[in-house]
């Protein structure tokens, strides 16, 4: 099944978010721009309520343009 866009998924599941992204394998994302923010993969999602919670997450690897989760979203969080 093709992954839907984060915005579609938050509306479908009636979630309150200001930023949402999805990746089928859960390993690569754009940085969240607003909070609460959501990352989706094929197995579920994780919600970050605040920017502080997002930045402090030990499973996320930040660079200038992307956020990666080396073990994948579902396996890490």
N, CA, C and O atoms as a Maestro MAE file, in Angstrom:
{
 s_m_m2io_version
 :::
 2.0.0
}

f_m_ct {
 s_m_title
 :::
 protein
 m_atom[308] {
  # First column is atom index #
  i_m_mmod_type
  r_m_x_coord
  r_m_y_coord
  r_m_z_coord
  i_m_residue_number
  s_m_chain_name
  s_m_pdb_residue_name
  s_m_pdb_atom_name
  i_m_atomic_number
  :::
  1 25 0.837 -1.183 0.000 1 A "UNK " " N  " 7
  2 3 0.000 0.000 0.000 1 A "UNK " " CA " 6
  3 2 0.884 1.250 0.000 1 A "UNK " " C  " 6
  4 15 1.882 1.315 0.718 1 A "UNK " " O  " 8
  5 25 0.515 2.218 -0.795 2 A "UNK " " N  " 7
  6 3 1.257 3.468 -0.874 2 A "UNK " " CA " 6
  7 2 1.011 4.314 0.379 2 A "UNK " " C  " 6
  8 15 -0.117 4.418 0.862 2 A "UNK " " O  " 8
  9 25 2.089 4.914 0.895 3 A "UNK " " N  " 7
  10 3 1.947 5.806 2.043 3 A "UNK " " CA " 6
  11 2 1.238 7.078 1.612 3 A "UNK " " C  " 6
  12 15 1.509 7.611 0.536 3 A "UNK " " O  " 8
  13 25 0.355 7.552 2.426 4 A "UNK " " N  " 7
  14 3 -0.346 8.814 2.186 4 A "UNK " " CA " 6
  15 2 0.484 9.968 2.749 4 A "UNK " " C  " 6
  16 15 1.431 9.748 3.505 4 A "UNK " " O  " 8
  17 25 0.136 11.160 2.389 5 A "UNK " " N  " 7
  18 3 0.805 12.345 2.931 5 A "UNK " " CA " 6
  19 2 0.447 12.517 4.403 5 A "UNK " " C  " 6
  20 15 -0.633 12.134 4.853 5 A "UNK " " O  " 8
  21 25 1.392 13.106 5.139 6 A "UNK " " N  " 7
  22 3 1.173 13.334 6.565 6 A "UNK " " CA " 6
  23 2 -0.073 14.147 6.853 6 A "UNK " " C  " 6
  24 15 -0.806 13.845 7.795 6 A "UNK " " O  " 8
  25 25 -0.325 15.180 6.051 7 A "UNK " " N  " 7
  26 3 -1.494 16.030 6.261 7 A "UNK " " CA " 6
  27 2 -2.782 15.217 6.123 7 A "UNK " " C  " 6
  28 15 -3.707 15.372 6.920 7 A "UNK " " O  " 8
  29 25 -2.839 14.350 5.106 8 A "UNK " " N  " 7
  30 3 -3.999 13.487 4.921 8 A "UNK " " CA " 6
  31 2 -4.189 12.561 6.122 8 A "UNK " " C  " 6
  32 15 -5.304 12.399 6.617 8 A "UNK " " O  " 8
  33 25 -3.096 11.957 6.589 9 A "UNK " " N  " 7
  34 3 -3.192 11.000 7.696 9 A "UNK " " CA " 6
  35 2 -3.656 11.666 8.983 9 A "UNK " " C  " 6
  36 15 -4.441 11.080 9.729 9 A "UNK " " O  " 8
  37 25 -3.187 12.874 9.257 10 A "UNK " " N  " 7
  38 3 -3.644 13.546 10.480 10 A "UNK " " CA " 6
  39 2 -5.132 13.867 10.407 10 A "UNK " " C  " 6
  40 15 -5.831 13.778 11.417 10 A "UNK " " O  " 8
  41 25 -5.622 14.235 9.237 11 A "UNK " " N  " 7
  42 3 -7.065 14.488 9.095 11 A "UNK " " CA " 6
  43 2 -7.852 13.183 9.195 11 A "UNK " " C  " 6
  44 15 -8.890 13.131 9.853 11 A "UNK " " O  " 8
  45 25 -7.360 12.130 8.543 12 A "UNK " " N  " 7
  46 3 -8.035 10.839 8.564 12 A "UNK " " CA " 6
  47 2 -8.181 10.310 9.988 12 A "UNK " " C  " 6
  48 15 -9.244 9.814 10.361 12 A "UNK " " O  " 8
  49 25 -7.116 10.417 10.785 13 A "UNK " " N  " 7
  50 3 -7.141 9.929 12.162 13 A "UNK " " CA " 6
  51 2 -7.585 10.980 13.171 13 A "UNK " " C  " 6
  52 15 -7.549 10.744 14.379 13 A "UNK " " O  " 8
  53 25 -8.009 12.150 12.668 14 A "UNK " " N  " 7
  54 3 -8.516 13.242 13.517 14 A "UNK " " CA " 6
  55 2 -7.516 13.624 14.602 14 A "UNK " " C  " 6
  56 15 -7.847 13.703 15.785 14 A "UNK " " O  " 8
  57 25 -6.278 13.860 14.160 15 A "UNK " " N  " 7
  58 3 -5.197 14.235 15.069 15 A "UNK " " CA " 6
  59 2 -4.965 15.739 14.974 15 A "UNK " " C  " 6
  60 15 -5.122 16.334 13.908 15 A "UNK " " O  " 8
  61 25 -4.596 16.338 16.078 16 A "UNK " " N  " 7
  62 3 -4.251 17.748 16.109 16 A "UNK " " CA " 6
  63 2 -2.748 17.872 15.904 16 A "UNK " " C  " 6
  64 15 -1.970 17.482 16.774 16 A "UNK " " O  " 8
  65 25 -2.335 18.412 14.763 17 A "UNK " " N  " 7
  66 3 -0.911 18.631 14.538 17 A "UNK " " CA " 6
  67 2 -0.708 19.848 13.651 17 A "UNK " " C  " 6
  68 15 -1.576 20.215 12.859 17 A "UNK " " O  " 8
  69 25 0.440 20.458 13.800 18 A "UNK " " N  " 7
  70 3 0.803 21.606 12.973 18 A "UNK " " CA " 6
  71 2 1.809 21.210 11.898 18 A "UNK " " C  " 6
  72 15 2.059 21.974 10.966 18 A "UNK " " O  " 8
  73 25 2.382 20.023 12.027 19 A "UNK " " N  " 7
  74 3 3.368 19.535 11.072 19 A "UNK " " CA " 6
  75 2 3.318 18.014 11.076 19 A "UNK " " C  " 6
  76 15 3.286 17.398 12.141 19 A "UNK " " O  " 8
  77 25 3.311 17.397 9.882 20 A "UNK " " N  " 7
  78 3 3.235 15.931 9.810 20 A "UNK " " CA " 6
  79 2 3.913 15.450 8.538 20 A "UNK " " C  " 6
  80 15 3.728 16.015 7.460 20 A "UNK " " O  " 8
  81 25 4.699 14.399 8.687 21 A "UNK " " N  " 7
  82 3 5.395 13.797 7.552 21 A "UNK " " CA " 6
  83 2 5.331 12.286 7.673 21 A "UNK " " C  " 6
  84 15 5.183 11.738 8.765 21 A "UNK " " O  " 8
  85 25 5.445 11.619 6.524 22 A "UNK " " N  " 7
  86 3 5.443 10.159 6.559 22 A "UNK " " CA " 6
  87 2 6.522 9.613 5.638 22 A "UNK " " C  " 6
  88 15 6.907 10.235 4.648 22 A "UNK " " O  " 8
  89 25 6.993 8.429 6.002 23 A "UNK " " N  " 7
  90 3 7.979 7.695 5.207 23 A "UNK " " CA " 6
  91 2 7.692 6.218 5.424 23 A "UNK " " C  " 6
  92 15 7.585 5.761 6.562 23 A "UNK " " O  " 8
  93 25 7.569 5.480 4.342 24 A "UNK " " N  " 7
  94 3 7.186 4.072 4.429 24 A "UNK " " CA " 6
  95 2 8.057 3.239 5.343 24 A "UNK " " C  " 6
  96 15 7.550 2.428 6.118 24 A "UNK " " O  " 8
  97 25 9.372 3.433 5.260 25 A "UNK " " N  " 7
  98 3 10.291 2.671 6.102 25 A "UNK " " CA " 6
  99 2 10.567 3.352 7.439 25 A "UNK " " C  " 6
  100 15 11.165 2.747 8.329 25 A "UNK " " O  " 8
  101 25 10.139 4.595 7.586 26 A "UNK " " N  " 7
  102 3 10.328 5.301 8.848 26 A "UNK " " CA " 6
  103 2 11.757 5.695 9.148 26 A "UNK " " C  " 6
  104 15 12.146 5.752 10.315 26 A "UNK " " O  " 8
  105 25 12.557 5.971 8.115 27 A "UNK " " N  " 7
  106 3 13.976 6.290 8.336 27 A "UNK " " CA " 6
  107 2 14.380 7.712 7.957 27 A "UNK " " C  " 6
  108 15 15.423 8.180 8.414 27 A "UNK " " O  " 8
  109 25 13.596 8.417 7.140 28 A "UNK " " N  " 7
  110 3 13.998 9.724 6.630 28 A "UNK " " CA " 6
  111 2 12.798 10.664 6.637 28 A "UNK " " C  " 6
  112 15 11.724 10.315 6.147 28 A "UNK " " O  " 8
  113 25 12.984 11.855 7.194 29 A "UNK " " N  " 7
  114 3 11.890 12.826 7.295 29 A "UNK " " CA " 6
  115 2 12.406 14.244 7.115 29 A "UNK " " C  " 6
  116 15 13.591 14.523 7.296 29 A "UNK " " O  " 8
  117 25 11.489 15.132 6.754 30 A "UNK " " N  " 7
  118 3 11.764 16.562 6.837 30 A "UNK " " CA " 6
  119 2 11.654 16.939 8.315 30 A "UNK " " C  " 6
  120 15 10.919 16.289 9.058 30 A "UNK " " O  " 8
  121 25 12.370 17.975 8.752 31 A "UNK " " N  " 7
  122 3 12.218 18.419 10.146 31 A "UNK " " CA " 6
  123 2 10.799 18.930 10.401 31 A "UNK " " C  " 6
  124 15 10.180 19.528 9.521 31 A "UNK " " O  " 8
  125 25 10.303 18.694 11.585 32 A "UNK " " N  " 7
  126 3 8.992 19.222 11.959 32 A "UNK " " CA " 6
  127 2 9.093 20.733 12.090 32 A "UNK " " C  " 6
  128 15 10.071 21.251 12.629 32 A "UNK " " O  " 8
  129 25 8.079 21.441 11.595 33 A "UNK " " N  " 7
  130 3 8.098 22.902 11.605 33 A "UNK " " CA " 6
  131 2 7.144 23.505 12.625 33 A "UNK " " C  " 6
  132 15 7.240 24.694 12.928 33 A "UNK " " O  " 8
  133 25 6.239 22.718 13.152 34 A "UNK " " N  " 7
  134 3 5.278 23.194 14.134 34 A "UNK " " CA " 6
  135 2 4.920 22.067 15.078 34 A "UNK " " C  " 6
  136 15 5.114 20.892 14.764 34 A "UNK " " O  " 8
  137 25 4.404 22.427 16.220 35 A "UNK " " N  " 7
  138 3 4.109 21.420 17.244 35 A "UNK " " CA " 6
  139 2 2.723 21.644 17.811 35 A "UNK " " C  " 6
  140 15 2.292 22.784 17.985 35 A "UNK " " O  " 8
  141 25 2.017 20.546 18.102 36 A "UNK " " N  " 7
  142 3 2.488 19.178 18.027 36 A "UNK " " CA " 6
  143 2 2.786 18.769 16.582 36 A "UNK " " C  " 6
  144 15 2.152 19.243 15.639 36 A "UNK " " O  " 8
  145 25 3.776 17.870 16.439 37 A "UNK " " N  " 7
  146 3 4.184 17.361 15.142 37 A "UNK " " CA " 6
  147 2 4.158 15.845 15.142 37 A "UNK " " C  " 6
  148 15 4.311 15.211 16.186 37 A "UNK " " O  " 8
  149 25 3.961 15.266 13.958 38 A "UNK " " N  " 7
  150 3 3.784 13.817 13.857 38 A "UNK " " CA " 6
  151 2 4.661 13.246 12.742 38 A "UNK " " C  " 6
  152 15 4.756 13.819 11.656 38 A "UNK " " O  " 8
  153 25 5.296 12.117 13.025 39 A "UNK " " N  " 7
  154 3 5.976 11.312 12.013 39 A "UNK " " CA " 6
  155 2 5.216 9.995 11.887 39 A "UNK " " C  " 6
  156 15 4.904 9.353 12.889 39 A "UNK " " O  " 8
  157 25 4.918 9.594 10.643 40 A "UNK " " N  " 7
  158 3 4.223 8.340 10.364 40 A "UNK " " CA " 6
  159 2 5.146 7.383 9.612 40 A "UNK " " C  " 6
  160 15 6.026 7.815 8.868 40 A "UNK " " O  " 8
  161 25 4.939 6.089 9.810 41 A "UNK " " N  " 7
  162 3 5.493 5.062 8.934 41 A "UNK " " CA " 6
  163 2 4.385 4.030 8.702 41 A "UNK " " C  " 6
  164 15 3.244 4.258 9.103 41 A "UNK " " O  " 8
  165 25 4.702 2.904 8.065 42 A "UNK " " N  " 7
  166 3 3.677 1.896 7.762 42 A "UNK " " CA " 6
  167 2 3.079 1.252 9.008 42 A "UNK " " C  " 6
  168 15 1.983 0.695 8.945 42 A "UNK " " O  " 8
  169 25 3.776 1.320 10.132 43 A "UNK " " N  " 7
  170 3 3.295 0.650 11.338 43 A "UNK " " CA " 6
  171 2 2.657 1.562 12.369 43 A "UNK " " C  " 6
  172 15 2.141 1.078 13.376 43 A "UNK " " O  " 8
  173 25 2.679 2.860 12.147 44 A "UNK " " N  " 7
  174 3 2.082 3.753 13.132 44 A "UNK " " CA " 6
  175 2 2.656 5.147 13.071 44 A "UNK " " C  " 6
  176 15 3.064 5.629 12.014 44 A "UNK " " O  " 8
  177 25 2.681 5.786 14.224 45 A "UNK " " N  " 7
  178 3 3.167 7.160 14.265 45 A "UNK " " CA " 6
  179 2 3.718 7.497 15.648 45 A "UNK " " C  " 6
  180 15 3.507 6.777 16.623 45 A "UNK " " O  " 8
  181 25 4.429 8.614 15.691 46 A "UNK " " N  " 7
  182 3 4.878 9.170 16.957 46 A "UNK " " CA " 6
  183 2 4.545 10.655 16.933 46 A "UNK " " C  " 6
  184 15 4.737 11.334 15.925 46 A "UNK " " O  " 8
  185 25 4.045 11.141 18.055 47 A "UNK " " N  " 7
  186 3 3.661 12.545 18.182 47 A "UNK " " CA " 6
  187 2 4.643 13.231 19.115 47 A "UNK " " C  " 6
  188 15 4.904 12.754 20.219 47 A "UNK " " O  " 8
  189 25 5.184 14.349 18.664 48 A "UNK " " N  " 7
  190 3 6.043 15.186 19.500 48 A "UNK " " CA " 6
  191 2 5.221 16.409 19.879 48 A "UNK " " C  " 6
  192 15 4.839 17.194 19.012 48 A "UNK " " O  " 8
  193 25 4.947 16.573 21.165 49 A "UNK " " N  " 7
  194 3 4.104 17.672 21.625 49 A "UNK " " CA " 6
  195 2 4.806 19.026 21.557 49 A "UNK " " C  " 6
  196 15 4.174 20.051 21.301 49 A "UNK " " O  " 8
  197 25 6.120 19.018 21.789 50 A "UNK " " N  " 7
  198 3 6.872 20.274 21.823 50 A "UNK " " CA " 6
  199 2 8.167 20.152 21.039 50 A "UNK " " C  " 6
  200 15 8.637 19.046 20.775 50 A "UNK " " O  " 8
  201 25 8.739 21.280 20.669 51 A "UNK " " N  " 7
  202 3 10.032 21.282 19.991 51 A "UNK " " CA " 6
  203 2 11.125 20.728 20.904 51 A "UNK " " C  " 6
  204 15 12.037 20.047 20.434 51 A "UNK " " O  " 8
  205 25 11.043 21.012 22.191 52 A "UNK " " N  " 7
  206 3 12.016 20.500 23.159 52 A "UNK " " CA " 6
  207 2 11.998 18.968 23.179 52 A "UNK " " C  " 6
  208 15 13.053 18.334 23.171 52 A "UNK " " O  " 8
  209 25 10.816 18.384 23.204 53 A "UNK " " N  " 7
  210 3 10.680 16.918 23.186 53 A "UNK " " CA " 6
  211 2 11.256 16.351 21.884 53 A "UNK " " C  " 6
  212 15 11.928 15.320 21.903 53 A "UNK " " O  " 8
  213 25 10.999 17.010 20.771 54 A "UNK " " N  " 7
  214 3 11.493 16.593 19.463 54 A "UNK " " CA " 6
  215 2 13.017 16.604 19.417 54 A "UNK " " C  " 6
  216 15 13.635 15.610 19.036 54 A "UNK " " O  " 8
  217 25 13.618 17.709 19.798 55 A "UNK " " N  " 7
  218 3 15.073 17.866 19.742 55 A "UNK " " CA " 6
  219 2 15.783 16.921 20.713 55 A "UNK " " C  " 6
  220 15 16.888 16.457 20.433 55 A "UNK " " O  " 8
  221 25 15.155 16.639 21.843 56 A "UNK " " N  " 7
  222 3 15.774 15.796 22.870 56 A "UNK " " CA " 6
  223 2 15.659 14.298 22.584 56 A "UNK " " C  " 6
  224 15 16.281 13.497 23.282 56 A "UNK " " O  " 8
  225 25 14.884 13.904 21.582 57 A "UNK " " N  " 7
  226 3 14.689 12.477 21.304 57 A "UNK " " CA " 6
  227 2 16.014 11.841 20.881 57 A "UNK " " C  " 6
  228 15 16.594 12.258 19.878 57 A "UNK " " O  " 8
  229 25 16.503 10.850 21.613 58 A "UNK " " N  " 7
  230 3 17.812 10.262 21.321 58 A "UNK " " CA " 6
  231 2 17.869 9.421 20.043 58 A "UNK " " C  " 6
  232 15 18.959 9.086 19.582 58 A "UNK " " O  " 8
  233 25 16.723 9.077 19.467 59 A "UNK " " N  " 7
  234 3 16.694 8.239 18.268 59 A "UNK " " CA " 6
  235 2 16.786 9.037 16.971 59 A "UNK " " C  " 6
  236 15 16.997 8.469 15.900 59 A "UNK " " O  " 8
  237 25 16.629 10.354 17.070 60 A "UNK " " N  " 7
  238 3 16.645 11.202 15.883 60 A "UNK " " CA " 6
  239 2 18.046 11.731 15.610 60 A "UNK " " C  " 6
  240 15 18.759 12.128 16.532 60 A "UNK " " O  " 8
  241 25 18.434 11.735 14.341 61 A "UNK " " N  " 7
  242 3 19.720 12.281 13.912 61 A "UNK " " CA " 6
  243 2 19.417 13.467 13.005 61 A "UNK " " C  " 6
  244 15 18.777 13.316 11.964 61 A "UNK " " O  " 8
  245 25 19.883 14.651 13.409 62 A "UNK " " N  " 7
  246 3 19.590 15.883 12.695 62 A "UNK " " CA " 6
  247 2 20.777 16.294 11.825 62 A "UNK " " C  " 6
  248 15 21.927 16.199 12.253 62 A "UNK " " O  " 8
  249 25 20.496 16.751 10.605 63 A "UNK " " N  " 7
  250 3 21.508 17.439 9.809 63 A "UNK " " CA " 6
  251 2 20.872 18.747 9.333 63 A "UNK " " C  " 6
  252 15 19.839 19.150 9.866 63 A "UNK " " O  " 8
  253 25 21.450 19.397 8.369 64 A "UNK " " N  " 7
  254 3 20.940 20.710 7.951 64 A "UNK " " CA " 6
  255 2 19.578 20.662 7.274 64 A "UNK " " C  " 6
  256 15 18.843 21.649 7.299 64 A "UNK " " O  " 8
  257 25 19.235 19.537 6.673 65 A "UNK " " N  " 7
  258 3 18.026 19.473 5.852 65 A "UNK " " CA " 6
  259 2 17.056 18.373 6.267 65 A "UNK " " C  " 6
  260 15 15.852 18.508 6.046 65 A "UNK " " O  " 8
  261 25 17.543 17.300 6.856 66 A "UNK " " N  " 7
  262 3 16.694 16.150 7.137 66 A "UNK " " CA " 6
  263 2 16.835 15.663 8.576 66 A "UNK " " C  " 6
  264 15 17.735 16.056 9.317 66 A "UNK " " O  " 8
  265 25 15.908 14.796 8.925 67 A "UNK " " N  " 7
  266 3 15.957 14.065 10.200 67 A "UNK " " CA " 6
  267 2 15.941 12.586 9.834 67 A "UNK " " C  " 6
  268 15 15.048 12.133 9.119 67 A "UNK " " O  " 8
  269 25 16.904 11.847 10.311 68 A "UNK " " N  " 7
  270 3 16.923 10.409 10.048 68 A "UNK " " CA " 6
  271 2 16.747 9.640 11.353 68 A "UNK " " C  " 6
  272 15 17.089 10.113 12.437 68 A "UNK " " O  " 8
  273 25 16.208 8.456 11.205 69 A "UNK " " N  " 7
  274 3 16.042 7.523 12.325 69 A "UNK " " CA " 6
  275 2 16.680 6.223 11.854 69 A "UNK " " C  " 6
  276 15 16.016 5.413 11.208 69 A "UNK " " O  " 8
  277 25 17.962 6.006 12.167 70 A "UNK " " N  " 7
  278 3 18.706 4.874 11.606 70 A "UNK " " CA " 6
  279 2 18.030 3.513 11.763 70 A "UNK " " C  " 6
  280 15 18.085 2.706 10.836 70 A "UNK " " O  " 8
  281 25 17.414 3.236 12.867 71 A "UNK " " N  " 7
  282 3 16.765 1.927 13.067 71 A "UNK " " CA " 6
  283 2 15.320 1.908 12.576 71 A "UNK " " C  " 6
  284 15 14.672 0.862 12.610 71 A "UNK " " O  " 8
  285 25 14.817 3.031 12.129 72 A "UNK " " N  " 7
  286 3 13.433 3.127 11.689 72 A "UNK " " CA " 6
  287 2 12.526 3.580 12.823 72 A "UNK " " C  " 6
  288 15 12.791 3.308 13.994 72 A "UNK " " O  " 8
  289 25 11.476 4.259 12.469 73 A "UNK " " N  " 7
  290 3 10.553 4.822 13.444 73 A "UNK " " CA " 6
  291 2 9.951 3.763 14.365 73 A "UNK " " C  " 6
  292 15 10.033 3.888 15.586 73 A "UNK " " O  " 8
  293 25 9.354 2.734 13.795 74 A "UNK " " N  " 7
  294 3 8.663 1.721 14.610 74 A "UNK " " CA " 6
  295 2 9.613 0.922 15.487 74 A "UNK " " C  " 6
  296 15 9.238 0.511 16.585 74 A "UNK " " O  " 8
  297 25 10.827 0.696 15.024 75 A "UNK " " N  " 7
  298 3 11.787 -0.072 15.817 75 A "UNK " " CA " 6
  299 2 12.447 0.760 16.905 75 A "UNK " " C  " 6
  300 15 12.990 0.206 17.861 75 A "UNK " " O  " 8
  301 25 12.408 2.072 16.775 76 A "UNK " " N  " 7
  302 3 13.088 2.943 17.723 76 A "UNK " " CA " 6
  303 2 12.184 3.521 18.798 76 A "UNK " " C  " 6
  304 15 12.584 3.646 19.955 76 A "UNK " " O  " 8
  305 25 10.984 3.866 18.420 77 A "UNK " " N  " 7
  306 3 10.140 4.621 19.355 77 A "UNK " " CA " 6
  307 2 9.011 3.827 19.870 77 A "UNK " " C  " 6
  308 15 8.216 4.327 20.665 77 A "UNK " " O  " 8
  :::
 }
 m_bond[307] {
  # First column is bond index #
  i_m_from
  i_m_to
  i_m_order
  :::
  1 1 2 1
  2 2 3 1
  3 3 4 2
  4 3 5 1
  5 5 6 1
  6 6 7 1
  7 7 8 2
  8 7 9 1
  9 9 10 1
  10 10 11 1
  11 11 12 2
  12 11 13 1
  13 13 14 1
  14 14 15 1
  15 15 16 2
  16 15 17 1
  17 17 18 1
  18 18 19 1
  19 19 20 2
  20 19 21 1
  21 21 22 1
  22 22 23 1
  23 23 24 2
  24 23 25 1
  25 25 26 1
  26 26 27 1
  27 27 28 2
  28 27 29 1
  29 29 30 1
  30 30 31 1
  31 31 32 2
  32 31 33 1
  33 33 34 1
  34 34 35 1
  35 35 36 2
  36 35 37 1
  37 37 38 1
  38 38 39 1
  39 39 40 2
  40 39 41 1
  41 41 42 1
  42 42 43 1
  43 43 44 2
  44 43 45 1
  45 45 46 1
  46 46 47 1
  47 47 48 2
  48 47 49 1
  49 49 50 1
  50 50 51 1
  51 51 52 2
  52 51 53 1
  53 53 54 1
  54 54 55 1
  55 55 56 2
  56 55 57 1
  57 57 58 1
  58 58 59 1
  59 59 60 2
  60 59 61 1
  61 61 62 1
  62 62 63 1
  63 63 64 2
  64 63 65 1
  65 65 66 1
  66 66 67 1
  67 67 68 2
  68 67 69 1
  69 69 70 1
  70 70 71 1
  71 71 72 2
  72 71 73 1
  73 73 74 1
  74 74 75 1
  75 75 76 2
  76 75 77 1
  77 77 78 1
  78 78 79 1
  79 79 80 2
  80 79 81 1
  81 81 82 1
  82 82 83 1
  83 83 84 2
  84 83 85 1
  85 85 86 1
  86 86 87 1
  87 87 88 2
  88 87 89 1
  89 89 90 1
  90 90 91 1
  91 91 92 2
  92 91 93 1
  93 93 94 1
  94 94 95 1
  95 95 96 2
  96 95 97 1
  97 97 98 1
  98 98 99 1
  99 99 100 2
  100 99 101 1
  101 101 102 1
  102 102 103 1
  103 103 104 2
  104 103 105 1
  105 105 106 1
  106 106 107 1
  107 107 108 2
  108 107 109 1
  109 109 110 1
  110 110 111 1
  111 111 112 2
  112 111 113 1
  113 113 114 1
  114 114 115 1
  115 115 116 2
  116 115 117 1
  117 117 118 1
  118 118 119 1
  119 119 120 2
  120 119 121 1
  121 121 122 1
  122 122 123 1
  123 123 124 2
  124 123 125 1
  125 125 126 1
  126 126 127 1
  127 127 128 2
  128 127 129 1
  129 129 130 1
  130 130 131 1
  131 131 132 2
  132 131 133 1
  133 133 134 1
  134 134 135 1
  135 135 136 2
  136 135 137 1
  137 137 138 1
  138 138 139 1
  139 139 140 2
  140 139 141 1
  141 141 142 1
  142 142 143 1
  143 143 144 2
  144 143 145 1
  145 145 146 1
  146 146 147 1
  147 147 148 2
  148 147 149 1
  149 149 150 1
  150 150 151 1
  151 151 152 2
  152 151 153 1
  153 153 154 1
  154 154 155 1
  155 155 156 2
  156 155 157 1
  157 157 158 1
  158 158 159 1
  159 159 160 2
  160 159 161 1
  161 161 162 1
  162 162 163 1
  163 163 164 2
  164 163 165 1
  165 165 166 1
  166 166 167 1
  167 167 168 2
  168 167 169 1
  169 169 170 1
  170 170 171 1
  171 171 172 2
  172 171 173 1
  173 173 174 1
  174 174 175 1
  175 175 176 2
  176 175 177 1
  177 177 178 1
  178 178 179 1
  179 179 180 2
  180 179 181 1
  181 181 182 1
  182 182 183 1
  183 183 184 2
  184 183 185 1
  185 185 186 1
  186 186 187 1
  187 187 188 2
  188 187 189 1
  189 189 190 1
  190 190 191 1
  191 191 192 2
  192 191 193 1
  193 193 194 1
  194 194 195 1
  195 195 196 2
  196 195 197 1
  197 197 198 1
  198 198 199 1
  199 199 200 2
  200 199 201 1
  201 201 202 1
  202 202 203 1
  203 203 204 2
  204 203 205 1
  205 205 206 1
  206 206 207 1
  207 207 208 2
  208 207 209 1
  209 209 210 1
  210 210 211 1
  211 211 212 2
  212 211 213 1
  213 213 214 1
  214 214 215 1
  215 215 216 2
  216 215 217 1
  217 217 218 1
  218 218 219 1
  219 219 220 2
  220 219 221 1
  221 221 222 1
  222 222 223 1
  223 223 224 2
  224 223 225 1
  225 225 226 1
  226 226 227 1
  227 227 228 2
  228 227 229 1
  229 229 230 1
  230 230 231 1
  231 231 232 2
  232 231 233 1
  233 233 234 1
  234 234 235 1
  235 235 236 2
  236 235 237 1
  237 237 238 1
  238 238 239 1
  239 239 240 2
  240 239 241 1
  241 241 242 1
  242 242 243 1
  243 243 244 2
  244 243 245 1
  245 245 246 1
  246 246 247 1
  247 247 248 2
  248 247 249 1
  249 249 250 1
  250 250 251 1
  251 251 252 2
  252 251 253 1
  253 253 254 1
  254 254 255 1
  255 255 256 2
  256 255 257 1
  257 257 258 1
  258 258 259 1
  259 259 260 2
  260 259 261 1
  261 261 262 1
  262 262 263 1
  263 263 264 2
  264 263 265 1
  265 265 266 1
  266 266 267 1
  267 267 268 2
  268 267 269 1
  269 269 270 1
  270 270 271 1
  271 271 272 2
  272 271 273 1
  273 273 274 1
  274 274 275 1
  275 275 276 2
  276 275 277 1
  277 277 278 1
  278 278 279 1
  279 279 280 2
  280 279 281 1
  281 281 282 1
  282 282 283 1
  283 283 284 2
  284 283 285 1
  285 285 286 1
  286 286 287 1
  287 287 288 2
  288 287 289 1
  289 289 290 1
  290 290 291 1
  291 291 292 2
  292 291 293 1
  293 293 294 1
  294 294 295 1
  295 295 296 2
  296 295 297 1
  297 297 298 1
  298 298 299 1
  299 299 300 2
  300 299 301 1
  301 301 302 1
  302 302 303 1
  303 303 304 2
  304 303 305 1
  305 305 306 1
  306 306 307 1
  307 307 308 2
  :::
 }
}
